[in-house]
Amino acid sequence: MSLDLPPVAPSVTAELVQGLTPRLRKRLDAGIAKLAGRPSVRDGDTVRIAVDDDTHLELHAPDGIVTGADAIRCGCLLAPDCLHRAAAASAAPIADPDSTSAPGSDPDLGSIPDAADAPLSAGPASTRPAAEPEAATPQQCAAAQAMYGAAAAVLEAGTDGAGAVLQAELLRAAHTARISGLPRVAASAVSVVTQLRAARGADPAYRLTDLAAALRDVLGTAHRLPRSTGPELAALRGTSRQPYVPDGSLRLYGLFSEPVLTATGYAGAVTWTVDAEGRLHTLSDVAPGGSGRAVGAADRAVRIGDTALTHRELSRAGLAVSGATVSPTGRLGAGAGVRAVRASGATWHEAPLDRLWTSPVAEQVSRALTGGDGLLFLDVTLTGTVREAAGDCLLADCEGLTLRLAAAHDHPALPYRDNLRLLAATPGTRLRVVARLEPSAVPRALLLATDHPRDAGAHLDLGLDRLQHADLPAPAMPPAGPPAVLDEAPLHLLRRRVHQAASAGRRVLAFPGDSAADGRRLSRYGLACAGDLLDELHAAAADRSRDVFGRLVPADVNRFARAWLAAAHYTEEVDRALCAAAWGADPAPPPSL
């Protein structure tokens, strides 16, 4: 999309598309493509688009976000129920619903429980009747069912068939879920729509695996929520804003910074810090934007207290914070009562940072698989490279394990891949690295930061800093030969069908074919359940019957969605088990949904 449009709230897009006549809905996708080629101009908070010589379209975003349908105005004769308004809303980025809160609210403050809000005790615990576990309200159950139906329709159609109308239905379901108190599934639904738009627009940042994961989360959450109670229900509901609780005074040491560039249209930087007790804390600057903001955010001042440190500087320095507030995930709040001043930092080989690398690798992997931050702190020796479908990645030895280190992001504006290419030219170099676990049948992680190859007291943020040839030492060993071919369990036979269905819809699996050979191969590797799921997925896709007049009746969308969800969930859990086995970690239970 070439237009520079302000983000539009999901409810606005859903409302405008809902107001179209059936004839105009069929023309909506063509209208979006036509609108992309029209000239536009930004005047303060207003964006004006010349639909033709006599008609102009205006989007008014006083706070940077279009929050109401009346903020999109068109001068054509069919307005306000015209195609142009719905096309503009469908072409614009999707606004974060949390950013449309009332002016003056501080999203960093969160909500701190007050003692006055605590329920009063009704007597000794032994005399009080046991409270029944909390269940979903009828409104939440209805919202979950609507969400399941909208997501199943998207899965049925695939990316090519999920145009603006199906996207608007999913956004409407997301808005209903959010006002019903289900922010988690609402956010996942918005992510699905963003991925669909990226796929249909040939965005290079689009990843099929991300779309499949978002669809799996939407369908899985919507399916389980009506039957869940207690803590499981609370996890499925999610929270729109995490609460921040007071944590007194903190002495923080910068660890590393990483750029953020998401397919949902947000960009910025996150800086990781460590306190004196070894706990991880983050400070972030993420907002709507593209690759330029992801690169430039590292040189913005950290938003906490009166400090003038940038994210890039903080990753190598320190902070002394008083009146700190911290979320359950370790994010630091920036409320009015927080004070922060610059302090000295520490290298990765000095306390308290060095203790992060003393934890056994297997324990770190187990923690990452149970829903932690996913970070791994490893001492590795580079041994060469290996060619993969997504490009070359580094091979390294880590405590006897052959580890694959891949680029954390492929966008050309970020130097991850260029830095990995230079590091690959120095086999035998021993490095201390920070990586993020990527579940795989072989030990694999995404490389985020590394200490400097020629300066043990410095480190490099590989998504922000660019290595030079002068920074590299001479190779300490000859490049290794090609890695041995691994006899992996053929789980890709099922995963490939899961991804194909997410991309092309039910019809791609409905073509006549013999899946029995794939099922037998899965059974030979002890994956009989995977073979059964594959057979059911093909059967559900091809399940079309005819009425008494020989006409095809509508397909059972729910059966296909259930079969796809079961296959997607199975592959995810097997990937986790294989990942734990590859790293020598204890099989960990899945994180709470």
C-alpha positions in Angstrom: 0.0 0.0 0.0 1.6 3.3 -1.2 -0.7 5.6 0.7 0.5 7.1 4.0 -2.7 6.6 6.0 -3.2 6.9 9.7 -4.1 3.8 11.7 -7.8 3.0 11.9 -9.5 1.3 14.8 -10.7 -2.2 14.0 -14.3 -1.3 15.0 -14.4 1.5 12.4 -13.3 -0.7 9.6 -15.9 -3.4 10.6 -18.7 -0.7 10.8 -17.9 0.8 7.4 -17.7 -2.6 5.6 -20.9 -3.8 7.3 -22.7 -0.7 6.0 -22.0 -1.6 2.3 -24.6 -3.2 0.1 -23.9 -6.7 -1.2 -23.0 -5.3 -4.6 -20.4 -2.9 -3.2 -18.9 -5.6 -1.0 -18.0 -7.6 -4.1 -16.2 -4.5 -5.4 -14.4 -3.7 -2.2 -11.0 -5.4 -3.0 -10.9 -3.8 -6.4 -11.7 -0.4 -4.7 -8.8 -0.8 -2.3 -6.4 -1.5 -5.2 -7.7 1.5 -7.1 -7.3 3.8 -4.1 -3.7 2.8 -3.7 -2.8 4.5 -6.9 -4.4 7.8 -6.1 -2.5 10.9 -4.9 -2.7 11.9 -1.3 -1.5 14.8 0.9 -1.2 15.1 4.7 -2.2 18.4 6.3 -1.7 18.2 10.0 -4.0 15.6 11.4 -5.9 15.1 8.2 -5.0 13.0 5.1 -6.7 13.9 1.9 -7.0 11.5 -1.1 -8.1 12.6 -4.5 -10.5 9.8 -5.6 -11.0 11.6 -8.9 -10.9 15.1 -10.2 -14.1 16.1 -8.4 -14.1 13.8 -5.3 -11.9 13.9 -2.3 -11.7 11.5 0.7 -10.5 12.7 4.1 -9.3 10.8 7.1 -9.2 12.9 10.3 -6.9 11.5 13.1 -6.5 14.2 15.8 -4.5 11.9 18.0 -2.8 10.0 15.2 -5.5 7.4 15.1 -8.9 7.3 13.4 -11.3 6.3 16.2 -14.7 6.9 14.7 -16.5 6.2 11.4 -17.4 9.9 11.1 -13.7 10.8 11.0 -13.6 9.3 7.4 -15.5 11.6 5.1 -16.1 11.4 1.3 -17.5 13.9 -1.2 -19.1 11.4 -3.6 -22.8 11.2 -4.2 -23.1 7.8 -2.4 -21.6 9.0 0.9 -21.7 8.1 3.7 -22.5 4.6 2.6 -20.0 4.7 -0.3 -17.2 2.3 -1.3 -14.5 4.8 -0.8 -14.8 5.2 3.0 -14.7 1.4 3.5 -11.8 1.0 1.1 -9.7 3.7 2.9 -10.4 2.1 6.3 -9.5 -1.4 4.9 -6.3 -0.1 3.3 -5.1 1.7 6.4 -3.0 0.1 9.2 -4.9 -1.4 12.1 -4.7 0.7 15.2 -3.8 -0.8 18.5 -7.1 -0.7 20.5 -5.2 0.1 23.7 -3.9 3.3 22.1 -7.4 4.7 21.8 -7.9 5.1 25.5 -8.9 8.4 27.0 -6.4 11.3 26.7 -4.2 11.7 29.7 -4.0 8.0 30.6 -0.5 6.7 31.0 -0.2 3.2 29.5 3.0 2.6 31.3 1.4 3.0 34.8 -0.9 0.1 34.4 -3.2 -0.6 37.3 -1.9 -1.1 40.8 -4.3 -2.9 43.1 -5.5 -0.8 46.0 -6.0 -2.4 49.5 -9.4 -0.7 49.7 -10.5 -2.8 46.7 -9.7 -6.1 48.3 -12.7 -8.2 49.3 -13.5 -8.3 53.0 -13.0 -11.5 54.9 -16.3 -13.3 55.8 -14.8 -15.3 58.7 -12.4 -18.2 59.1 -11.6 -20.1 56.0 -12.8 -23.3 57.5 -16.3 -21.9 57.9 -16.6 -20.2 54.5 -18.2 -22.2 51.7 -15.8 -23.1 48.8 -16.3 -20.7 45.9 -17.0 -22.3 42.6 -14.4 -21.7 39.9 -15.2 -18.7 37.7 -16.7 -19.5 34.3 -17.0 -17.4 31.2 -20.0 -15.1 31.0 -22.7 -15.7 28.3 -21.5 -12.6 26.5 -17.9 -13.9 26.4 -19.1 -17.3 25.2 -21.0 -15.7 22.4 -18.0 -13.5 21.5 -15.8 -16.6 21.4 -18.2 -18.5 19.1 -18.4 -15.5 16.8 -14.6 -15.3 16.7 -14.3 -19.0 16.0 -16.8 -18.7 13.1 -15.0 -15.7 11.6 -11.5 -17.4 11.9 -12.9 -20.6 10.4 -14.2 -18.7 7.4 -10.8 -17.2 6.9 -9.1 -20.6 7.1 -11.7 -21.9 4.6 -10.9 -19.2 2.1 -7.1 -18.9 2.5 -5.1 -15.8 1.9 -6.3 -15.4 -1.7 -10.0 -15.6 -0.8 -9.8 -13.7 2.5 -10.4 -10.3 1.1 -11.5 -7.1 2.8 -15.0 -8.4 3.7 -13.8 -11.5 5.6 -11.1 -9.4 7.2 -13.8 -6.9 8.4 -15.8 -9.8 9.8 -12.8 -10.9 11.8 -12.2 -7.3 13.0 -15.8 -7.1 14.1 -15.4 -10.3 16.1 -12.2 -8.8 17.5 -14.0 -5.6 18.6 -16.8 -7.7 20.2 -14.3 -9.9 22.0 -12.4 -6.8 23.4 -15.5 -5.1 24.8 -16.5 -8.5 26.2 -13.3 -8.7 28.2 -11.3 -11.0 25.9 -8.3 -8.9 24.9 -6.0 -11.9 24.1 -8.1 -13.4 21.3 -8.9 -9.9 20.0 -5.2 -9.1 19.6 -4.6 -12.4 17.9 -7.4 -11.7 15.5 -6.0 -8.3 14.6 -2.6 -10.0 14.0 -4.3 -12.5 11.6 -5.8 -9.6 9.6 -2.5 -7.8 9.4 -0.8 -11.0 8.2 -3.5 -11.5 5.6 -3.0 -8.0 4.3 0.8 -8.5 4.1 0.3 -11.8 2.2 -2.1 -10.2 -0.3 0.1 -7.2 -0.7 3.3 -9.2 -1.3 4.9 -7.6 1.7 8.5 -9.1 2.0 8.0 -9.1 5.8 5.2 -11.6 5.5 5.9 -15.1 7.0 3.5 -18.0 6.5 4.5 -19.5 9.8 3.4 -16.3 11.6 0.0 -16.4 9.9 -0.5 -20.1 10.8 0.6 -19.4 14.4 -1.9 -16.5 14.7 -4.7 -18.5 13.3 -3.9 -21.4 15.6 -4.0 -19.1 18.6 -7.4 -17.5 17.6 -9.1 -20.9 16.9 -7.5 -22.6 19.9 -8.4 -19.8 22.4 -12.0 -19.4 21.0 -12.5 -23.2 21.1 -11.4 -23.6 24.7 -12.7 -20.5 26.3 -16.4 -21.4 26.7 -15.4 -24.6 28.6 -12.6 -23.2 30.8 -12.8 -22.1 34.4 -10.5 -20.6 37.0 -6.9 -19.9 36.2 -7.1 -21.4 32.7 -10.0 -19.0 31.9 -8.0 -16.1 33.2 -5.1 -17.0 30.9 -7.3 -17.4 27.9 -9.0 -14.0 28.6 -5.6 -12.3 28.8 -5.1 -8.7 29.9 -5.2 -5.5 27.8 -2.6 -3.9 30.0 -0.3 -5.6 32.4 -0.4 -4.3 36.0 2.7 -2.5 37.3 3.6 -2.9 40.9 6.0 -0.9 43.0 9.5 -2.4 43.2 11.4 0.2 45.3 14.9 1.2 44.1 16.7 -0.7 41.4 20.3 -0.7 40.2 20.3 -1.7 36.6 23.1 -2.8 34.2 22.6 -2.6 30.5 22.7 -6.0 28.7 21.8 -5.4 25.0 19.3 -3.7 22.7 17.3 -5.2 19.9 15.2 -3.5 17.2 11.5 -4.3 16.9 9.9 -4.5 13.5 6.6 -6.4 13.4 4.3 -7.4 10.6 1.5 -5.6 12.5 3.0 -2.2 11.7 4.9 -1.5 14.9 8.6 -0.6 15.2 11.1 0.6 17.8 13.7 -0.8 20.1 13.8 -2.8 23.4 16.7 -2.6 25.8 17.3 -5.4 28.2 18.8 -4.7 31.6 19.8 -6.8 34.7 19.5 -5.8 38.3 21.8 -6.6 41.1 20.0 -9.9 41.8 20.2 -11.1 38.2 16.6 -10.3 37.2 15.9 -9.2 33.7 14.1 -5.9 33.0 13.1 -4.2 29.8 12.6 -0.6 28.6 10.9 -0.3 25.2 10.0 2.4 22.7 7.6 0.8 20.3 5.0 2.7 18.2 3.4 2.5 14.8 6.1 2.8 12.1 8.4 1.0 9.7 12.0 0.0 9.3 13.2 3.6 9.7 11.7 3.8 13.1 13.2 0.5 14.1 16.7 1.7 13.3 16.2 5.2 14.6 14.6 4.3 17.9 17.9 3.0 19.3 19.1 6.6 19.4 16.0 8.0 21.1 16.2 8.9 24.8 15.0 6.2 27.2 11.5 7.1 28.5 12.1 6.8 32.3 12.7 9.5 34.8 14.9 12.4 33.7 17.6 10.3 32.1 19.1 11.5 28.8 20.5 8.1 27.9 19.6 6.6 24.5 18.7 2.9 24.2 22.0 2.3 22.5 23.9 4.0 25.3 21.9 2.2 28.0 22.8 -1.2 26.6 26.4 -0.5 27.7 25.8 1.7 30.7 23.6 1.5 33.8 20.7 3.2 35.6 19.9 3.9 39.2 16.1 4.0 39.6 14.0 5.0 42.5 10.2 4.5 42.9 10.4 1.8 40.2 7.3 0.0 39.0 7.6 -3.3 37.2 5.1 -5.5 35.3 5.0 -9.3 35.7 7.0 -9.7 32.5 9.8 -7.4 33.8 8.8 -4.2 31.8 9.7 -1.0 33.7 7.0 1.6 34.1 7.6 5.3 33.4 5.1 6.9 35.7 5.4 10.4 37.2 6.9 9.1 40.5 9.8 7.2 38.8 13.2 8.8 39.1 16.3 7.6 37.2 19.9 8.8 36.8 22.8 7.4 34.8 25.2 5.0 36.5 28.2 2.9 35.5 27.6 -0.3 33.6 29.3 -3.7 33.6 30.7 -6.0 30.9 29.3 -9.4 30.1 32.3 -10.9 32.0 31.6 -8.9 35.2 29.0 -9.3 38.0 26.0 -9.3 37.9 25.8 -9.9 34.1 28.2 -12.9 34.1 25.9 -15.0 36.2 23.5 -15.2 33.3 26.0 -17.4 31.4 26.6 -19.8 34.4 23.2 -21.4 34.2 23.3 -24.8 32.5 22.1 -24.7 28.9 19.5 -27.4 29.4 17.9 -25.4 32.2 17.8 -22.3 30.1 16.0 -24.2 27.3 13.5 -25.7 29.7 12.7 -22.2 31.1 12.3 -20.8 27.6 9.9 -23.6 26.6 7.7 -23.0 29.6 6.8 -19.5 28.6 9.8 -17.5 29.7 11.4 -14.6 27.8 13.0 -17.2 25.4 16.6 -15.8 25.9 19.6 -18.1 25.9 23.0 -17.0 27.2 25.6 -19.2 25.6 29.4 -19.6 25.2 30.0 -20.9 21.7 32.8 -21.6 19.2 32.0 -20.8 15.6 32.6 -23.8 13.3 31.2 -22.8 9.9 27.9 -22.3 8.1 25.0 -24.4 6.8 22.6 -23.7 4.0 18.9 -23.6 4.9 15.8 -22.8 2.9 15.7 -19.3 4.5 19.4 -18.7 3.9 22.8 -19.5 5.5 23.1 -19.7 9.2 26.1 -20.1 11.5 27.2 -23.4 12.9 28.7 -23.3 16.4 29.8 -25.7 19.1 28.0 -25.2 22.5 29.1 -27.6 25.2 29.3 -30.4 22.7 26.1 -29.5 20.9 26.1 -28.5 17.2 24.1 -25.3 17.4 22.6 -23.4 14.4 22.5 -19.6 14.9 20.2 -17.8 12.5 19.4 -14.1 11.8 16.7 -12.8 14.2 15.1 -10.7 11.3 15.5 -10.7 7.6 14.6 -7.1 6.8 17.5 -5.5 4.8 17.4 -2.3 6.8 18.5 -4.3 9.9 22.1 -5.6 9.8 21.4 -9.1 11.3 22.2 -11.1 8.2 25.2 -9.0 7.1 26.7 -9.4 10.6 26.2 -13.2 10.5 27.8 -13.3 7.1 31.0 -11.7 8.4 31.1 -13.8 11.6 30.9 -16.9 9.3 34.3 -16.0 7.9 36.0 -16.5 11.3 35.7 -20.2 12.2 37.3 -21.1 15.5 36.3 -17.8 17.2 35.0 -18.2 20.7 32.1 -15.8 21.5 29.7 -15.2 24.4 26.3 -14.6 22.8 22.7 -13.8 23.6 20.1 -15.7 21.4 16.4 -16.5 21.4 15.3 -20.1 21.3 13.6 -21.3 18.2 11.9 -24.6 18.7 13.3 -27.1 16.2 14.2 -30.8 15.9 17.9 -29.6 16.0 19.5 -27.1 18.5 18.6 -23.7 16.9 18.4 -20.1 18.1 18.2 -16.6 16.7 21.3 -14.6 17.3 20.6 -11.2 19.0 23.9 -10.0 20.4 27.5 -11.1 20.8 30.6 -9.8 22.6 33.1 -8.1 20.3 35.4 -10.6 18.5 38.5 -8.5 19.3 37.5 -6.6 22.5 36.3 -8.7 25.4 35.1 -5.6 27.2 32.6 -4.6 24.5 29.6 -6.2 22.9 27.6 -5.8 19.7 23.9 -5.5 19.2 23.6 -7.4 15.9 20.3 -5.7 14.9 21.7 -2.2 15.4 25.5 -2.3 15.1 27.3 -3.2 11.9 30.5 -5.3 12.0 33.4 -4.3 9.9 36.2 -6.5 8.5 38.6 -4.7 10.8 36.6 -6.0 13.8 37.2 -9.6 12.9 40.1 -11.8 14.0 41.9 -14.2 11.8 40.2 -17.6 11.4 41.4 -19.9 14.1 40.5 -23.1 12.2 39.6 -24.1 8.6 35.9 -24.0 7.7 34.1 -27.2 8.6 32.7 -29.4 5.9 29.0 -29.8 5.3 27.1 -31.1 8.3 25.9 -34.7 8.3 22.4 -35.3 7.0 20.1 -35.8 10.0 17.5 -38.6 10.0 14.7 -36.4 11.3 11.2 -37.5 12.1 9.1 -36.5 9.0 6.8 -34.2 10.9 7.1 -31.8 7.9 4.6 -34.0 6.1 1.9 -32.8 8.5 3.3 -29.3 9.0 3.4 -28.7 5.3 -0.3 -29.4 5.0 -1.1 -27.2 7.9 0.7 -24.3 6.3 -0.8 -25.0 2.9 -4.3 -24.8 4.3 -3.5 -21.5 6.0 -2.3 -20.1 2.8 -4.6 -21.5 0.1 -7.6 -22.6 2.1 -9.5 -25.8 2.3 -9.6 -26.3 -1.5 -5.9 -27.0 -1.7 -6.3 -30.2 0.4 -9.5 -31.2 -1.3 -7.9 -32.3 -4.6 -7.9 -36.0 -5.2 -4.7 -37.6 -4.0 -3.3 -40.4 -2.0 -2.1 -39.4 1.6 -1.8 -43.0 2.6 1.9 -43.1 1.8 2.6 -40.1 4.0 0.6 -41.7 6.8 2.6 -44.9 6.5 5.8 -43.0 6.6 4.7 -41.1 9.8 3.7 -44.4 11.4 7.2 -45.9 10.7 8.7 -43.1 12.8 6.3 -43.7 15.7 4.0 -40.8 14.7 0.8 -42.8 14.1 -1.3 -40.0 15.6 0.2 -37.6 13.1 -0.8 -39.9 10.3 -4.4 -40.1 11.6 -4.5 -36.3 11.9 -3.3 -36.0 8.3 -5.9 -38.4 7.0 -8.7 -36.5 8.9 -7.4 -33.2 7.6 -7.7 -34.4 4.0 -11.0 -36.1 4.6 -12.5 -32.9 6.2 -11.2 -30.8 3.2 -12.8 -33.2 0.7 -16.1 -33.7 2.6 -18.6 -32.3 0.1 -22.0 -33.9 -0.3 -24.9 -33.2 -2.7 -28.6 -32.6 -2.2 -31.3 -34.6 -3.8 -31.0 -32.5 -7.0 -27.3 -33.2 -7.3 -26.2 -29.7 -6.2 -23.2 -29.3 -3.8 -24.2 -28.4 -0.3 -22.0 -26.0 1.7 -18.9 -27.6 3.2 -18.7 -28.3 6.9 -16.5 -25.4 7.8 -16.4 -26.4 11.5 -15.2 -29.9 10.8 -12.3 -28.6 8.7 -11.4 -26.0 11.3 -11.3 -28.6 14.0 -9.2 -30.9 12.0 -6.8 -28.1 11.1 -6.6 -26.9 14.7 -5.8 -30.4 16.0 -3.0 -30.9 13.4 -1.5 -27.4 14.1 -1.6 -28.0 17.9 0.0 -31.4 17.5 2.9 -30.1 15.4 3.5 -27.4 17.9 3.7 -29.8 20.8 5.9 -32.3 19.0 8.2 -29.5 18.0 8.5 -28.5 21.6 9.3 -32.1 22.6 11.8 -32.6 19.8 13.4 -29.2 20.8 13.8 -30.3 24.4 15.3 -33.6 23.3 17.8 -31.9 20.9 19.1 -29.7 23.7 19.1 -32.4 26.3 16.5 -30.6 28.4 13.7 -32.1 30.4 10.4 -32.3 28.5 8.5 -29.4 29.8 4.7 -29.0 30.0 3.3 -26.5 27.5 2.9 -22.9 28.8 -0.5 -21.9 29.9 -2.8 -20.9 27.1 
